[in-house]
Amino acid sequence: MKKQIESIVKKIVGNESDMNNIIIREIQEADLEKGFLESLDNLKKASNLEKDNAKIILKKILDDSNHIIHVAELDGKIVGSTTLLIEQKFIHKGGFVGHIEDVVVREGFERKQIGGKIVESLLDVAKKCGCYKTILDCNDDVKEFYEKIGFKHESNGMRFNH
């Protein structure tokens, strides 16, 4: 599945303003030095993670064909990312469900359609991998953003902290 995903994700998308050369692609180890962790800081502090530990985590993710991270790169700098987890079910004849997590755009690059492009790229991957649905949890303040992409309110999200 990893090879199939790699062929899907390499594309360049444009925007009418200063976002002419956003590249949406799967994460690579070099992205740890291009601001990937710093971009996650817009969700939760991640830039303080030791680089060696980040490399170990990334290797585990890259070894799992059902855990896909797409990044948005602009002029050699990571300005956003999103994660897709693919879960196989017993129901739906063993079908697959995509779970989108950690949608983030680097501070200063918000509202430039980057987040939507990354999410849409992972929706394409989920569809090509045979997912019968793709779901995500979000707060009310970003609900409109996801509705514009095509998501619909389906159920309530609950959380248990350990």
N, C-alpha and C positions, 0 to 999 in steps of 0.2 A: 504494500500500500504506500510505503514511503516514496518509492520511485514515481508512482502515479501522482502523488501530491506535489512532488518537486516539479513535475511538468506543468501542473496547474498553476502554481503560485508565481512563476516568474513573469511579471508584467509591469509595465509602466503606465501610470495613470496621470492625467493632467488636470489642472484647475485653471480657471480663467485669471486668477490674480497672481500672486508671487509664488504659488505652489505648482509651477510648471513641470517640475521633474521629480515628483514623489515616486519612489520605487516601493512597491509592496511585494514582500518576499518572505520566505521562511527565515527564521533566525539562524545566525551563524555565530561561532565562538568569537569572531572578531567584533561582533556587535557589543560585547561586554566592554570594549574599549571605545565604542562610538556613542556612548550615552544611553544604552538600553536601561541600565539600572537607575540612572538619573531620571529617565522618563517615567519609570514606575513610581517615583517619589510623588507624582501627582495623585496617586491612589493611596499609597502607604510607603513610608520611608524604606527604600531598598538600596540606596547608593552607599550605605554603610556596610553592606555585605562584603566580606573579604573576597577578593578576586579569585583566589584558589577555590574557595567554597562555591562561588558562583559558577566556576568552570565545571565542578563536580556535578552540581545540580543540572546545568545545561546538558552535560553529557547524558545523564539519565533521561532527560526529556527527549533529546534527539534519538536515543535508542528505543524509544516507545513510539511506534508508528501511530498510536491513537492519541498522542499528545502533541499538538501542533501549535507553534507560536508564529504569528506573522508580525513583521515589523514594517514600519513606514520609515524610509530613509530619504533624507533631503540633504543634498550636498555633503554626503559622507557622515551625516549625523542622524542618529535614531531619534525620531520625533513622535513616535507612538508605537503601540503594540496591542495585540489581542491574542487570547488563547482559545483553542478549540480542543475539547476532550470528546472522544468518540467512545460511546458505551454500547456494547452489544447487549441485547435484551433476550429473554426467553419468549416474551410476548411478541406479537407482530411477526411471528414465524422466524424469530431470531434476528429481527431487524436492528438497525442502529439508530441511536439518538445522539445528536450533537449538543454539547453544552458549551456555550460561550462564556468566558470568564475574563476578568482583568482587562477590560477595554480602557485604554488610557492614551491620552495625547499629552505630550510634553508641555509644561507651562510655557505660555507665550505662543503656542501654535494651535490653541483651541479655536473652535468655530471656523475652521478652514476646510471642512469636509474630510479631514484626514481620518477621523474615527469611523465615519460611515464607510469610507473606502476599505479600511482594514476589515471591518465587520463583514462587508459584502464579499471580500475575497475569501473569508473563511466560510461564509454561507455557500459559496461556489464549491469549496473543497468538501464541505459536508454533503452537499447534493451529489457530487461525483463519487463520494465514498459510500453512497447508498443510504444515507440517513433519511428516515421518513419524517423526522421533525428535528428542529434545532431550537433549543430553549436557552433562556438566560434569566437571571434575577437582576432587578435594578431598583433603584430608589425612585420615588415619584418625580423628583426634580429632573430626571433624564428620560422619563417615560416617553415624552413627545419625540425625542431623538430617535428612539427605537421604533416608534410607530411610523415615522417617516421612511424608515428602511423597509417596513412591512410586518414587523412584529405586532401581535395582537395580545391584549391582556387575556390570560387563560386561567390563572389560579393565583393563590396567595403563596408567597414565599415565607418559609419559617426557618428559624436558625437556632441551633443549640451550640453554645460555646463550651469548649472543654478547658 
